[in-house]
Each structure stands twice: as C-alpha cells, then as structure tokens.
Amino acid sequence: MTLVYLLTLLLTFCPAMSSEIKVVDKVQYPQQSMSLSSTGEVSEDSLQNDMYTAAAYGDLEKLRRLVEQEGCLVTVPDGLGYYVIQCAALNNHTAVAQYIIDHGGDINATDRNGQTALHWSAVRGCIEVAELLLKEGARLNSADKYGYQTTHVAAQYGHTAFLYHLVSKWNAEPDVPDNEGRSPLHWAAYKGFADFICLLLFLDAH
C-alpha cells in the first residue's frame, strides 16, 4: 500500500476533524504582572499569575521565591482551570517541572478538558519533560474528554520523535482510537505529516 494511496483512503473516509487539542494559545500570562490590593500589597492573584509566568518562561529562581517566600501554591489551578506544571511541560522546562513535583504538584492533575501535563508536553514534542513526568508517575494512557491520549496529541502536531520515544521506551499504544474512533494515524493523515505516517505504518498501526 503506497503512502499516497493511504492518505487518499484516510482522507476520503475521515470527516473534517477540528477538535484537536489546542493549548498553546489558551494561557497567555504577561511577562510582568503586578497589581496592588487596597492596602498597597501585591494581590494574591497577581502573585499566582507571576508563578505561572515563571513556569512558562523557565524562571526557576523566581518560581522558588514565589513559592517559598510569597506562599504561592503549585497544587491549585488558576481561574481557567490550568495547573502550573502544564505551563512548564508545554515549554520543556524540566528543572521547573521537577521543582513543582517536589513541592506537591500533581503530575496527573487534569484541567477542564481533562488534559494533563503529559498532554501539554506532546503539543511541542517536549521529550525531556515528558520523560521526567513519566519517570515520576504520569499516566501514559490518560485520555482527555475527547478521548485523546498523548499519542493523539503528538499526531495532531506531527512530533515524530516524540511518538517514537513514547512507543520505544514506554510502550505507548500507537493505534488507540479517540472518542470518535480516530487513531493517531487518522490524525497524522488529516494533518499531512508524512514522516509521522511512515513511523506509524512501520509500527503496524491502522
């Protein structure tokens, strides 16, 4: 079966798929945020936002100060339901992620879409932080509300090396369906990621 024929076949029988995970543009914390309460003190919300900013930009020193001196908690979500460890995972900041874990951050905490830090690491193909999360006990087969596992997310963004790492080292299932019966191969074909498709075919995915 040729790659061109497979692509044609999959695209013929796959409806338009527009519900792929999108987390990159959901959380946009300013690099500097500061608001004062009525007493002239920095507000708790401002400190929490600063913590998410520090995690997103990999500023471990600032994160440590916010947690250890200002009393910010890495265990609670923000107002949108996102966890600080997700920001670290999205941007491959392993040292920050390890600090969050060491201070009680839940590796398997899910946001309102049911997505974990491991899902977020797959958006940008962050192998190093994904490896850390898995070693620390992240659930490889955790599915969000759409049925997407980490392999689906990797397929949606075309991160071939990321998928290969999960399959070869952690025995991730490359052929699992989401809630609508779509496998990573369906997603890769829909998005046109030829290298990803070739890897899945090598792995005997369908």
SULBELUR-V179160 format. One line per field, one symbol per residue. psi: psi as a letter, one per 20 degrees, with the letter a starting at -180 (. if undefined). Layout:
psi=???
This chain:
psi=pqhggggggghhiprpojkqpoigjhonpqhpppqqrijjqpqhhggghhghggghjknhggggghghhijqpjiqraiijqqhhhgghhjknhggggggghkjpohjpqaijjprhhghhhhjlngghggggghjjqohjpqaiijprhhgghhhjknghgghghghhjkqoijpqahjjprhggghghiknghgggghhhjkr.
